[in-house]
Amino acid sequence: MATELCGSKLIAPYFGSSLYVWAAVIAITLGSLAAGYFYGGKLSEKNDRVKKLSLVLLIAALYMGAMPFIANLFGPIALRFGLLFSVTISALLLLSVPMLLMGAASPLIISIQTQNPNESGRVSGLVYSISTLGGIISTFLCGFLFIPSFGISTTLFVFASLLALSLILIHKSNGFKAAVLLLMFLVSGFTSKTPLKNCIYQSDGMLGKINIIDDTIENLLVRKLLVNNTVQSEMNIQTGKSVSQYIALLDSNLSLTQNKKALVLGMGGGLTSNLLAEKGYKVTGVELDERIVEVAKNYFHLHKSTLAIADDARRFMNNCNEKYDLVLIDVFKAEEQPVHVITTESLNRLKQNLQENASLIINWHGYLKGERGLGTSILLNTLKSAGFNYKMVAASDKEDERNILIFASLKSSDVKKYEIQEVLESCDLINTDAKPLLEKYNALANQTWRKNYILYYYSAN
């Protein structure tokens, strides 16, 4: 489990953590374990099973320790190919070897511990129950302690070292013990990694890898918040203002006000919250990742009047009793949209938190046409099913280069600046809790977005 979790996190900086990444990771993990069980069964038929078990686990430990090096070596190369192919190959390179070898260990251990055929059932049950219990413990340790506290590379090395230590404790040969220690010392070099250029903050965690870098763009010094190597917020360091076209578009459609309340679901670096505070709103910002809340305060000058809360957007809404004049939903993480936030049921619940003339604004990708526009059609159908009227605005007519802002309200919406009237792909589906369709029908748009982003980002660097 430690290998699977860390493997998925090593892939995420290159390909995100979408459904496709997790599907590839889980499929490769299960397939490799199945092959390992078969291979281990074959090995258990031969002599020197203890020696074979030691060799299998030693190679697995060495490979685990080298996984960060393998990811950094092959990740940039895999970016040159199609997304699905790249994700699958990357998962195969990272996970197949250690998973196959650790899968092979179980049949070998069972065969070593079984003295007569009558004991086979008891020994098998004991081995697999201990293995499962170890998986549960390692999952909790990785998720709640090791990855957030020490990072992915160190976590892998710790678990690889524990595996190697078990070999040292059970093996009698001093030469073998010395060889294991030497090899693990050499592998420890793979845990070190070169930080991103101009990186001033870095943190690994179950919710992603966070970096803050100060970069120069067209003679401007720009601070960027990156989650899994994807830019989430960009701020001109001299002015403290966003350089994002999306926030400029939002600014052009908001007026100054007083004594009104705004809710931002998906606060990120806090630059949209700062804009709303400057417009006169009393802002509550909700962000799933507590680290990003701290980053917004410490690195992006989050307005002191903003109430920042670390919580899931849907969970916050379900427990919220406030009423807001404006709600902004900006829950994108790279190309991923937490679709549970924008179901019919979620939007109906949100209506309880809206003032009579309140506005709901949703930040969305730029695709409206063809198969890539199906997700947008479903989102708009879902808004209509919940009783909202809407207008769409965009600063460009190029789908690959824009965000769309959807302005919705329970009453007729006013004319907006940069309003678009493009024809959408025909679709009558809606996104509900029982049938969350958005991730499926947004798949092509998400793939296209990720591909375009990777091409732009890596060609520029």
TORKOL-4160 file (C-alpha; in steps of 0.2 Angstrom, whole numbers, padded with zeros to 4 digits, m for minus):
461
<pt num="1" X="0000" Y="0000" Z="0000"/>
<pt num="2" X="0014" Y="0012" Z="0004"/>
<pt num="3" X="0021" Y="0008" Z="m0014"/>
<pt num="4" X="0005" Y="0011" Z="m0022"/>
<pt num="5" X="0001" Y="0027" Z="m0013"/>
<pt num="6" X="0018" Y="0034" Z="m0016"/>
<pt num="7" X="0018" Y="0029" Z="m0034"/>
<pt num="8" X="0002" Y="0038" Z="m0038"/>
<pt num="9" X="0009" Y="0054" Z="m0030"/>
<pt num="10" X="0025" Y="0052" Z="m0040"/>
<pt num="11" X="0015" Y="0052" Z="m0056"/>
<pt num="12" X="0004" Y="0066" Z="m0051"/>
<pt num="13" X="0016" Y="0080" Z="m0054"/>
<pt num="14" X="0017" Y="0075" Z="m0072"/>
<pt num="15" X="m0001" Y="0069" Z="m0076"/>
<pt num="16" X="m0012" Y="0075" Z="m0061"/>
<pt num="17" X="m0022" Y="0063" Z="m0050"/>
<pt num="18" X="m0038" Y="0061" Z="m0061"/>
<pt num="19" X="m0048" Y="0046" Z="m0063"/>
<pt num="20" X="m0037" Y="0040" Z="m0077"/>
<pt num="21" X="m0021" Y="0041" Z="m0066"/>
<pt num="22" X="m0030" Y="0031" Z="m0052"/>
<pt num="23" X="m0037" Y="0018" Z="m0064"/>
<pt num="24" X="m0020" Y="0015" Z="m0071"/>
<pt num="25" X="m0012" Y="0014" Z="m0054"/>
<pt num="26" X="m0025" Y="0002" Z="m0047"/>
<pt num="27" X="m0025" Y="m0009" Z="m0063"/>
<pt num="28" X="m0006" Y="m0010" Z="m0063"/>
<pt num="29" X="m0005" Y="m0014" Z="m0045"/>
<pt num="30" X="m0018" Y="m0028" Z="m0046"/>
<pt num="31" X="m0011" Y="m0035" Z="m0062"/>
<pt num="32" X="0007" Y="m0035" Z="m0055"/>
<pt num="33" X="0001" Y="m0043" Z="m0038"/>
<pt num="34" X="m0008" Y="m0057" Z="m0048"/>
<pt num="35" X="0007" Y="m0060" Z="m0058"/>
<pt num="36" X="0017" Y="m0060" Z="m0042"/>
<pt num="37" X="0006" Y="m0073" Z="m0034"/>
<pt num="38" X="0008" Y="m0084" Z="m0049"/>
<pt num="39" X="0027" Y="m0082" Z="m0050"/>
<pt num="40" X="0029" Y="m0085" Z="m0031"/>
<pt num="41" X="0019" Y="m0101" Z="m0033"/>
<pt num="42" X="0031" Y="m0107" Z="m0046"/>
<pt num="43" X="0046" Y="m0102" Z="m0035"/>
<pt num="44" X="0039" Y="m0111" Z="m0020"/>
<pt num="45" X="0040" Y="m0128" Z="m0029"/>
<pt num="46" X="0059" Y="m0127" Z="m0030"/>
<pt num="47" X="0072" Y="m0129" Z="m0017"/>
<pt num="48" X="0081" Y="m0114" Z="m0007"/>
<pt num="49" X="0065" Y="m0105" Z="m0004"/>
<pt num="50" X="0072" Y="m0095" Z="0010"/>
<pt num="51" X="0086" Y="m0089" Z="m0002"/>
<pt num="52" X="0074" Y="m0085" Z="m0016"/>
<pt num="53" X="0062" Y="m0076" Z="m0004"/>
<pt num="54" X="0077" Y="m0065" Z="0002"/>
<pt num="55" X="0082" Y="m0061" Z="m0015"/>
<pt num="56" X="0064" Y="m0056" Z="m0020"/>
<pt num="57" X="0062" Y="m0045" Z="m0006"/>
<pt num="58" X="0079" Y="m0037" Z="m0007"/>
<pt num="59" X="0076" Y="m0032" Z="m0026"/>
<pt num="60" X="0059" Y="m0026" Z="m0021"/>
<pt num="61" X="0066" Y="m0015" Z="m0007"/>
<pt num="62" X="0080" Y="m0008" Z="m0019"/>
<pt num="63" X="0067" Y="m0004" Z="m0032"/>
<pt num="64" X="0056" Y="0005" Z="m0020"/>
<pt num="65" X="0070" Y="0016" Z="m0014"/>
<pt num="66" X="0074" Y="0020" Z="m0032"/>
<pt num="67" X="0056" Y="0025" Z="m0037"/>
<pt num="68" X="0058" Y="0044" Z="m0036"/>
<pt num="69" X="0074" Y="0043" Z="m0047"/>
<pt num="70" X="0064" Y="0032" Z="m0060"/>
<pt num="71" X="0049" Y="0044" Z="m0059"/>
<pt num="72" X="0060" Y="0059" Z="m0062"/>
<pt num="73" X="0070" Y="0050" Z="m0076"/>
<pt num="74" X="0055" Y="0044" Z="m0086"/>
<pt num="75" X="0041" Y="0057" Z="m0082"/>
<pt num="76" X="0047" Y="0070" Z="m0093"/>
<pt num="77" X="0050" Y="0058" Z="m0107"/>
<pt num="78" X="0032" Y="0051" Z="m0105"/>
<pt num="79" X="0025" Y="0068" Z="m0108"/>
<pt num="80" X="0029" Y="0067" Z="m0126"/>
<pt num="81" X="0016" Y="0054" Z="m0129"/>
<pt num="82" X="m0003" Y="0053" Z="m0127"/>
<pt num="83" X="m0010" Y="0055" Z="m0110"/>
<pt num="84" X="m0018" Y="0038" Z="m0107"/>
<pt num="85" X="m0003" Y="0029" Z="m0115"/>
<pt num="86" X="0009" Y="0040" Z="m0104"/>
<pt num="87" X="0000" Y="0037" Z="m0088"/>
<pt num="88" X="m0001" Y="0018" Z="m0091"/>
<pt num="89" X="0017" Y="0016" Z="m0095"/>
<pt num="90" X="0023" Y="0027" Z="m0081"/>
<pt num="91" X="0012" Y="0017" Z="m0069"/>
<pt num="92" X="0019" Y="0001" Z="m0076"/>
<pt num="93" X="0037" Y="0007" Z="m0075"/>
<pt num="94" X="0035" Y="0013" Z="m0057"/>
<pt num="95" X="0024" Y="m0001" Z="m0049"/>
<pt num="96" X="0025" Y="m0017" Z="m0059"/>
<pt num="97" X="0042" Y="m0023" Z="m0052"/>
<pt num="98" X="0040" Y="m0020" Z="m0034"/>
<pt num="99" X="0022" Y="m0026" Z="m0034"/>
<pt num="100" X="0026" Y="m0042" Z="m0043"/>
<pt num="101" X="0040" Y="m0046" Z="m0031"/>
<pt num="102" X="0030" Y="m0042" Z="m0015"/>
<pt num="103" X="0016" Y="m0052" Z="m0022"/>
<pt num="104" X="0028" Y="m0067" Z="m0025"/>
<pt num="105" X="0033" Y="m0066" Z="m0007"/>
<pt num="106" X="0017" Y="m0072" Z="0000"/>
<pt num="107" X="0016" Y="m0089" Z="m0008"/>
<pt num="108" X="0035" Y="m0092" Z="m0004"/>
<pt num="109" X="0032" Y="m0087" Z="0015"/>
<pt num="110" X="0017" Y="m0099" Z="0015"/>
<pt num="111" X="0027" Y="m0113" Z="0008"/>
<pt num="112" X="0041" Y="m0110" Z="0020"/>
<pt num="113" X="0029" Y="m0110" Z="0035"/>
<pt num="114" X="0019" Y="m0125" Z="0030"/>
<pt num="115" X="0026" Y="m0141" Z="0037"/>
<pt num="116" X="0012" Y="m0153" Z="0031"/>
<pt num="117" X="m0003" Y="m0151" Z="0019"/>
<pt num="118" X="m0015" Y="m0150" Z="0034"/>
<pt num="119" X="m0008" Y="m0134" Z="0039"/>
<pt num="120" X="m0009" Y="m0125" Z="0022"/>
<pt num="121" X="m0026" Y="m0117" Z="0026"/>
<pt num="122" X="m0021" Y="m0110" Z="0043"/>
<pt num="123" X="m0004" Y="m0104" Z="0037"/>
<pt num="124" X="m0012" Y="m0096" Z="0021"/>
<pt num="125" X="m0025" Y="m0087" Z="0032"/>
<pt num="126" X="m0012" Y="m0081" Z="0044"/>
<pt num="127" X="0000" Y="m0074" Z="0031"/>
<pt num="128" X="m0014" Y="m0065" Z="0021"/>
<pt num="129" X="m0022" Y="m0058" Z="0037"/>
<pt num="130" X="m0005" Y="m0051" Z="0043"/>
<pt num="131" X="m0002" Y="m0044" Z="0026"/>
<pt num="132" X="m0018" Y="m0036" Z="0025"/>
<pt num="133" X="m0016" Y="m0028" Z="0043"/>
<pt num="134" X="0001" Y="m0022" Z="0038"/>
<pt num="135" X="m0007" Y="m0014" Z="0022"/>
<pt num="136" X="m0020" Y="m0005" Z="0033"/>
<pt num="137" X="m0007" Y="0001" Z="0045"/>
<pt num="138" X="0005" Y="0007" Z="0031"/>
<pt num="139" X="m0009" Y="0016" Z="0023"/>
<pt num="140" X="m0013" Y="0026" Z="0038"/>
<pt num="141" X="0005" Y="0030" Z="0042"/>
<pt num="142" X="0008" Y="0036" Z="0024"/>
<pt num="143" X="m0008" Y="0046" Z="0023"/>
<pt num="144" X="m0007" Y="0054" Z="0040"/>
<pt num="145" X="0011" Y="0054" Z="0045"/>
<pt num="146" X="0025" Y="0050" Z="0033"/>
<pt num="147" X="0020" Y="0058" Z="0017"/>
<pt num="148" X="0014" Y="0075" Z="0025"/>
<pt num="149" X="0029" Y="0076" Z="0037"/>
<pt num="150" X="0044" Y="0069" Z="0027"/>
<pt num="151" X="0039" Y="0068" Z="0009"/>
<pt num="152" X="0036" Y="0054" Z="m0004"/>
<pt num="153" X="0055" Y="0050" Z="m0007"/>
<pt num="154" X="0059" Y="0048" Z="0012"/>
<pt num="155" X="0043" Y="0038" Z="0015"/>
<pt num="156" X="0048" Y="0026" Z="0001"/>
<pt num="157" X="0065" Y="0024" Z="0008"/>
<pt num="158" X="0058" Y="0021" Z="0026"/>
<pt num="159" X="0047" Y="0007" Z="0020"/>
<pt num="160" X="0061" Y="0000" Z="0009"/>
<pt num="161" X="0073" Y="0001" Z="0024"/>
<pt num="162" X="0060" Y="m0008" Z="0035"/>
<pt num="163" X="0059" Y="m0022" Z="0021"/>
<pt num="164" X="0078" Y="m0023" Z="0020"/>
<pt num="165" X="0079" Y="m0023" Z="0039"/>
<pt num="166" X="0068" Y="m0038" Z="0040"/>
<pt num="167" X="0080" Y="m0048" Z="0029"/>
<pt num="168" X="0094" Y="m0043" Z="0040"/>
<pt num="169" X="0086" Y="m0049" Z="0055"/>
<pt num="170" X="0081" Y="m0066" Z="0048"/>
<pt num="171" X="0096" Y="m0070" Z="0038"/>
<pt num="172" X="0111" Y="m0079" Z="0045"/>
<pt num="173" X="0125" Y="m0074" Z="0033"/>
<pt num="174" X="0135" Y="m0059" Z="0038"/>
<pt num="175" X="0140" Y="m0056" Z="0020"/>
<pt num="176" X="0122" Y="m0055" Z="0015"/>
<pt num="177" X="0118" Y="m0043" Z="0029"/>
<pt num="178" X="0133" Y="m0032" Z="0024"/>
<pt num="179" X="0128" Y="m0032" Z="0006"/>
<pt num="180" X="0110" Y="m0027" Z="0010"/>
<pt num="181" X="0116" Y="m0012" Z="0021"/>
<pt num="182" X="0128" Y="m0006" Z="0007"/>
<pt num="183" X="0115" Y="m0007" Z="m0007"/>
<pt num="184" X="0102" Y="0002" Z="0004"/>
<pt num="185" X="0115" Y="0016" Z="0007"/>
<pt num="186" X="0118" Y="0017" Z="m0011"/>
<pt num="187" X="0099" Y="0018" Z="m0015"/>
<pt num="188" X="0097" Y="0032" Z="m0002"/>
<pt num="189" X="0105" Y="0044" Z="m0014"/>
<pt num="190" X="0089" Y="0042" Z="m0025"/>
<pt num="191" X="0079" Y="0050" Z="m0011"/>
<pt num="192" X="0087" Y="0067" Z="m0014"/>
<pt num="193" X="0080" Y="0077" Z="m0028"/>
<pt num="194" X="0083" Y="0094" Z="m0036"/>
<pt num="195" X="0071" Y="0107" Z="m0031"/>
<pt num="196" X="0061" Y="0117" Z="m0044"/>
<pt num="197" X="0070" Y="0133" Z="m0050"/>
<pt num="198" X="0067" Y="0148" Z="m0039"/>
<pt num="199" X="0056" Y="0137" Z="m0027"/>
<pt num="200" X="0053" Y="0146" Z="m0010"/>
<pt num="201" X="0041" Y="0133" Z="m0003"/>
<pt num="202" X="0038" Y="0114" Z="m0005"/>
<pt num="203" X="0027" Y="0102" Z="0003"/>
<pt num="204" X="0021" Y="0084" Z="m0001"/>
<pt num="205" X="0005" Y="0077" Z="0005"/>
<pt num="206" X="m0010" Y="0065" Z="0001"/>
<pt num="207" X="m0019" Y="0080" Z="m0007"/>
<pt num="208" X="m0004" Y="0084" Z="m0019"/>
<pt num="209" X="0013" Y="0091" Z="m0020"/>
<pt num="210" X="0013" Y="0110" Z="m0017"/>
<pt num="211" X="0027" Y="0122" Z="m0023"/>
<pt num="212" X="0028" Y="0141" Z="m0023"/>
<pt num="213" X="0040" Y="0148" Z="m0036"/>
<pt num="214" X="0045" Y="0166" Z="m0040"/>
<pt num="215" X="0047" Y="0167" Z="m0059"/>
<pt num="216" X="0050" Y="0181" Z="m0071"/>
<pt num="217" X="0037" Y="0183" Z="m0085"/>
<pt num="218" X="0039" Y="0197" Z="m0098"/>
<pt num="219" X="0049" Y="0207" Z="m0085"/>
<pt num="220" X="0037" Y="0205" Z="m0071"/>
<pt num="221" X="0041" Y="0195" Z="m0055"/>
<pt num="222" X="0027" Y="0183" Z="m0053"/>
<pt num="223" X="0024" Y="0171" Z="m0038"/>
<pt num="224" X="0016" Y="0155" Z="m0043"/>
<pt num="225" X="0006" Y="0142" Z="m0033"/>
<pt num="226" X="0008" Y="0125" Z="m0041"/>
<pt num="227" X="m0001" Y="0109" Z="m0036"/>
<pt num="228" X="0006" Y="0094" Z="m0044"/>
<pt num="229" X="0017" Y="0105" Z="m0055"/>
<pt num="230" X="0001" Y="0114" Z="m0061"/>
<pt num="231" X="m0001" Y="0133" Z="m0058"/>
<pt num="232" X="m0016" Y="0137" Z="m0047"/>
<pt num="233" X="m0013" Y="0155" Z="m0043"/>
<pt num="234" X="m0001" Y="0169" Z="m0051"/>
<pt num="235" X="0003" Y="0185" Z="m0042"/>
<pt num="236" X="0013" Y="0200" Z="m0047"/>
<pt num="237" X="0024" Y="0202" Z="m0032"/>
<pt num="238" X="0026" Y="0221" Z="m0034"/>
<pt num="239" X="0007" Y="0224" Z="m0034"/>
<pt num="240" X="0001" Y="0209" Z="m0025"/>
<pt num="241" X="m0012" Y="0207" Z="m0039"/>
<pt num="242" X="m0016" Y="0192" Z="m0049"/>
<pt num="243" X="m0010" Y="0191" Z="m0067"/>
<pt num="244" X="m0023" Y="0179" Z="m0072"/>
<pt num="245" X="m0035" Y="0182" Z="m0087"/>
<pt num="246" X="m0048" Y="0173" Z="m0077"/>
<pt num="247" X="m0048" Y="0185" Z="m0062"/>
<pt num="248" X="m0047" Y="0200" Z="m0074"/>
<pt num="249" X="m0063" Y="0194" Z="m0082"/>
<pt num="250" X="m0071" Y="0192" Z="m0065"/>
<pt num="251" X="m0065" Y="0209" Z="m0060"/>
<pt num="252" X="m0073" Y="0217" Z="m0075"/>
<pt num="253" X="m0090" Y="0210" Z="m0071"/>
<pt num="254" X="m0091" Y="0215" Z="m0052"/>
<pt num="255" X="m0096" Y="0231" Z="m0045"/>
<pt num="256" X="m0091" Y="0240" Z="m0029"/>
<pt num="257" X="m0102" Y="0236" Z="m0015"/>
<pt num="258" X="m0104" Y="0237" Z="0004"/>
<pt num="259" X="m0110" Y="0226" Z="0018"/>
<pt num="260" X="m0112" Y="0211" Z="0007"/>
<pt num="261" X="m0106" Y="0193" Z="0010"/>
<pt num="262" X="m0096" Y="0182" Z="m0002"/>
<pt num="263" X="m0092" Y="0164" Z="m0001"/>
<pt num="264" X="m0077" Y="0157" Z="m0011"/>
<pt num="265" X="m0077" Y="0138" Z="m0013"/>
<pt num="266" X="m0059" Y="0133" Z="m0019"/>
<pt num="267" X="m0049" Y="0148" Z="m0012"/>
<pt num="268" X="m0032" Y="0143" Z="m0019"/>
<pt num="269" X="m0019" Y="0156" Z="m0016"/>
<pt num="270" X="m0033" Y="0168" Z="m0011"/>
<pt num="271" X="m0032" Y="0181" Z="m0025"/>
<pt num="272" X="m0050" Y="0179" Z="m0030"/>
<pt num="273" X="m0055" Y="0182" Z="m0011"/>
<pt num="274" X="m0043" Y="0197" Z="m0011"/>
<pt num="275" X="m0052" Y="0204" Z="m0026"/>
<pt num="276" X="m0069" Y="0202" Z="m0018"/>
<pt num="277" X="m0063" Y="0210" Z="m0002"/>
<pt num="278" X="m0057" Y="0225" Z="m0012"/>
<pt num="279" X="m0074" Y="0226" Z="m0020"/>
<pt num="280" X="m0082" Y="0228" Z="m0003"/>
<pt num="281" X="m0087" Y="0210" Z="0001"/>
<pt num="282" X="m0085" Y="0201" Z="0018"/>
<pt num="283" X="m0077" Y="0185" Z="0012"/>
<pt num="284" X="m0077" Y="0167" Z="0018"/>
<pt num="285" X="m0065" Y="0156" Z="0008"/>
<pt num="286" X="m0066" Y="0137" Z="0009"/>
<pt num="287" X="m0051" Y="0127" Z="0003"/>
<pt num="288" X="m0049" Y="0108" Z="0005"/>
<pt num="289" X="m0030" Y="0108" Z="0008"/>
<pt num="290" X="m0025" Y="0116" Z="0025"/>
<pt num="291" X="m0007" Y="0119" Z="0018"/>
<pt num="292" X="m0014" Y="0130" Z="0004"/>
<pt num="293" X="m0024" Y="0140" Z="0017"/>
<pt num="294" X="m0007" Y="0144" Z="0026"/>
<pt num="295" X="0001" Y="0147" Z="0009"/>
<pt num="296" X="m0012" Y="0160" Z="0005"/>
<pt num="297" X="m0009" Y="0169" Z="0021"/>
<pt num="298" X="0010" Y="0168" Z="0021"/>
<pt num="299" X="0015" Y="0170" Z="0003"/>
<pt num="300" X="0000" Y="0178" Z="m0006"/>
<pt num="301" X="m0006" Y="0191" Z="0006"/>
<pt num="302" X="m0023" Y="0184" Z="0009"/>
<pt num="303" X="m0034" Y="0199" Z="0015"/>
<pt num="304" X="m0035" Y="0200" Z="0034"/>
<pt num="305" X="m0054" Y="0201" Z="0034"/>
<pt num="306" X="m0056" Y="0185" Z="0025"/>
<pt num="307" X="m0062" Y="0170" Z="0035"/>
<pt num="308" X="m0052" Y="0155" Z="0028"/>
<pt num="309" X="m0058" Y="0138" Z="0032"/>
<pt num="310" X="m0050" Y="0121" Z="0028"/>
<pt num="311" X="m0064" Y="0110" Z="0023"/>
<pt num="312" X="m0072" Y="0101" Z="0008"/>
<pt num="313" X="m0084" Y="0113" Z="m0001"/>
<pt num="314" X="m0099" Y="0101" Z="m0001"/>
<pt num="315" X="m0097" Y="0097" Z="0017"/>
<pt num="316" X="m0095" Y="0115" Z="0022"/>
<pt num="317" X="m0111" Y="0119" Z="0012"/>
<pt num="318" X="m0121" Y="0105" Z="0021"/>
<pt num="319" X="m0117" Y="0113" Z="0038"/>
<pt num="320" X="m0118" Y="0131" Z="0033"/>
<pt num="321" X="m0132" Y="0142" Z="0040"/>
<pt num="322" X="m0126" Y="0159" Z="0033"/>
<pt num="323" X="m0134" Y="0168" Z="0018"/>
<pt num="324" X="m0122" Y="0175" Z="0005"/>
<pt num="325" X="m0124" Y="0188" Z="m0009"/>
<pt num="326" X="m0111" Y="0180" Z="m0020"/>
<pt num="327" X="m0105" Y="0162" Z="m0021"/>
<pt num="328" X="m0090" Y="0158" Z="m0032"/>
<pt num="329" X="m0086" Y="0140" Z="m0036"/>
<pt num="330" X="m0068" Y="0138" Z="m0041"/>
<pt num="331" X="m0064" Y="0120" Z="m0036"/>
<pt num="332" X="m0053" Y="0116" Z="m0051"/>
<pt num="333" X="m0037" Y="0107" Z="m0046"/>
<pt num="334" X="m0028" Y="0107" Z="m0063"/>
<pt num="335" X="m0040" Y="0098" Z="m0075"/>
<pt num="336" X="m0050" Y="0090" Z="m0061"/>
<pt num="337" X="m0067" Y="0095" Z="m0055"/>
<pt num="338" X="m0074" Y="0088" Z="m0039"/>
<pt num="339" X="m0090" Y="0085" Z="m0047"/>
<pt num="340" X="m0099" Y="0081" Z="m0031"/>
<pt num="341" X="m0100" Y="0100" Z="m0028"/>
<pt num="342" X="m0110" Y="0103" Z="m0043"/>
<pt num="343" X="m0124" Y="0090" Z="m0043"/>
<pt num="344" X="m0142" Y="0095" Z="m0043"/>
<pt num="345" X="m0144" Y="0090" Z="m0025"/>
<pt num="346" X="m0128" Y="0101" Z="m0020"/>
<pt num="347" X="m0135" Y="0116" Z="m0030"/>
<pt num="348" X="m0152" Y="0114" Z="m0022"/>
<pt num="349" X="m0144" Y="0114" Z="m0005"/>
<pt num="350" X="m0134" Y="0129" Z="m0010"/>
<pt num="351" X="m0150" Y="0139" Z="m0013"/>
<pt num="352" X="m0153" Y="0139" Z="0005"/>
<pt num="353" X="m0137" Y="0149" Z="0008"/>
<pt num="354" X="m0141" Y="0162" Z="m0006"/>
<pt num="355" X="m0149" Y="0179" Z="m0003"/>
<pt num="356" X="m0164" Y="0184" Z="m0014"/>
<pt num="357" X="m0154" Y="0193" Z="m0028"/>
<pt num="358" X="m0138" Y="0183" Z="m0025"/>
<pt num="359" X="m0126" Y="0178" Z="m0039"/>
<pt num="360" X="m0118" Y="0161" Z="m0041"/>
<pt num="361" X="m0102" Y="0161" Z="m0052"/>
<pt num="362" X="m0093" Y="0145" Z="m0058"/>
<pt num="363" X="m0076" Y="0145" Z="m0065"/>
<pt num="364" X="m0075" Y="0132" Z="m0079"/>
<pt num="365" X="m0064" Y="0126" Z="m0094"/>
<pt num="366" X="m0066" Y="0134" Z="m0111"/>
<pt num="367" X="m0074" Y="0120" Z="m0121"/>
<pt num="368" X="m0091" Y="0121" Z="m0128"/>
<pt num="369" X="m0091" Y="0112" Z="m0144"/>
<pt num="370" X="m0091" Y="0094" Z="m0150"/>
<pt num="371" X="m0087" Y="0080" Z="m0138"/>
<pt num="372" X="m0076" Y="0091" Z="m0127"/>
<pt num="373" X="m0091" Y="0102" Z="m0124"/>
<pt num="374" X="m0102" Y="0088" Z="m0117"/>
<pt num="375" X="m0097" Y="0092" Z="m0099"/>
<pt num="376" X="m0101" Y="0110" Z="m0100"/>
<pt num="377" X="m0119" Y="0106" Z="m0107"/>
<pt num="378" X="m0122" Y="0094" Z="m0093"/>
<pt num="379" X="m0116" Y="0107" Z="m0080"/>
<pt num="380" X="m0128" Y="0120" Z="m0088"/>
<pt num="381" X="m0142" Y="0107" Z="m0088"/>
<pt num="382" X="m0139" Y="0104" Z="m0070"/>
<pt num="383" X="m0140" Y="0123" Z="m0066"/>
<pt num="384" X="m0156" Y="0124" Z="m0075"/>
<pt num="385" X="m0163" Y="0108" Z="m0066"/>
<pt num="386" X="m0159" Y="0117" Z="m0049"/>
<pt num="387" X="m0169" Y="0133" Z="m0055"/>
<pt num="388" X="m0154" Y="0144" Z="m0060"/>
<pt num="389" X="m0153" Y="0156" Z="m0075"/>
<pt num="390" X="m0136" Y="0159" Z="m0082"/>
<pt num="391" X="m0125" Y="0169" Z="m0093"/>
<pt num="392" X="m0107" Y="0164" Z="m0099"/>
<pt num="393" X="m0092" Y="0176" Z="m0102"/>
<pt num="394" X="m0075" Y="0173" Z="m0109"/>
<pt num="395" X="m0060" Y="0184" Z="m0114"/>
<pt num="396" X="m0056" Y="0174" Z="m0130"/>
<pt num="397" X="m0065" Y="0163" Z="m0143"/>
<pt num="398" X="m0051" Y="0151" Z="m0143"/>
<pt num="399" X="m0057" Y="0136" Z="m0133"/>
<pt num="400" X="m0039" Y="0129" Z="m0129"/>
<pt num="401" X="m0033" Y="0146" Z="m0122"/>
<pt num="402" X="m0048" Y="0152" Z="m0111"/>
<pt num="403" X="m0058" Y="0150" Z="m0095"/>
<pt num="404" X="m0077" Y="0152" Z="m0095"/>
<pt num="405" X="m0086" Y="0161" Z="m0081"/>
<pt num="406" X="m0104" Y="0156" Z="m0078"/>
<pt num="407" X="m0114" Y="0169" Z="m0070"/>
<pt num="408" X="m0130" Y="0161" Z="m0063"/>
<pt num="409" X="m0144" Y="0167" Z="m0052"/>
<pt num="410" X="m0162" Y="0162" Z="m0047"/>
<pt num="411" X="m0168" Y="0178" Z="m0056"/>
<pt num="412" X="m0164" Y="0184" Z="m0074"/>
<pt num="413" X="m0146" Y="0188" Z="m0076"/>
<pt num="414" X="m0140" Y="0205" Z="m0081"/>
<pt num="415" X="m0130" Y="0207" Z="m0097"/>
<pt num="416" X="m0112" Y="0204" Z="m0094"/>
<pt num="417" X="m0096" Y="0211" Z="m0101"/>
<pt num="418" X="m0088" Y="0199" Z="m0114"/>
<pt num="419" X="m0104" Y="0188" Z="m0114"/>
<pt num="420" X="m0103" Y="0174" Z="m0126"/>
<pt num="421" X="m0118" Y="0166" Z="m0136"/>
<pt num="422" X="m0109" Y="0151" Z="m0143"/>
<pt num="423" X="m0119" Y="0136" Z="m0148"/>
<pt num="424" X="m0117" Y="0121" Z="m0136"/>
<pt num="425" X="m0116" Y="0103" Z="m0139"/>
<pt num="426" X="m0134" Y="0096" Z="m0138"/>
<pt num="427" X="m0136" Y="0085" Z="m0122"/>
<pt num="428" X="m0150" Y="0083" Z="m0110"/>
<pt num="429" X="m0141" Y="0074" Z="m0096"/>
<pt num="430" X="m0139" Y="0081" Z="m0079"/>
<pt num="431" X="m0126" Y="0078" Z="m0065"/>
<pt num="432" X="m0134" Y="0071" Z="m0049"/>
<pt num="433" X="m0128" Y="0062" Z="m0033"/>
<pt num="434" X="m0135" Y="0045" Z="m0039"/>
<pt num="435" X="m0127" Y="0048" Z="m0057"/>
<pt num="436" X="m0112" Y="0059" Z="m0056"/>
<pt num="437" X="m0109" Y="0060" Z="m0075"/>
<pt num="438" X="m0098" Y="0075" Z="m0076"/>
<pt num="439" X="m0081" Y="0066" Z="m0074"/>
<pt num="440" X="m0086" Y="0054" Z="m0088"/>
<pt num="441" X="m0092" Y="0067" Z="m0100"/>
<pt num="442" X="m0078" Y="0080" Z="m0096"/>
<pt num="443" X="m0065" Y="0067" Z="m0099"/>
<pt num="444" X="m0060" Y="0072" Z="m0117"/>
<pt num="445" X="m0060" Y="0091" Z="m0111"/>
<pt num="446" X="m0049" Y="0087" Z="m0096"/>
<pt num="447" X="m0037" Y="0076" Z="m0107"/>
<pt num="448" X="m0035" Y="0091" Z="m0119"/>
<pt num="449" X="m0033" Y="0103" Z="m0106"/>
<pt num="450" X="m0019" Y="0093" Z="m0097"/>
<pt num="451" X="m0010" Y="0090" Z="m0114"/>
<pt num="452" X="m0011" Y="0108" Z="m0119"/>
<pt num="453" X="m0005" Y="0114" Z="m0102"/>
<pt num="454" X="0010" Y="0101" Z="m0102"/>
<pt num="455" X="0015" Y="0107" Z="m0119"/>
<pt num="456" X="0015" Y="0125" Z="m0115"/>
<pt num="457" X="0023" Y="0123" Z="m0097"/>
<pt num="458" X="0037" Y="0111" Z="m0102"/>
<pt num="459" X="0041" Y="0120" Z="m0118"/>
<pt num="460" X="0042" Y="0136" Z="m0108"/>
<pt num="461" X="0054" Y="0128" Z="m0096"/>
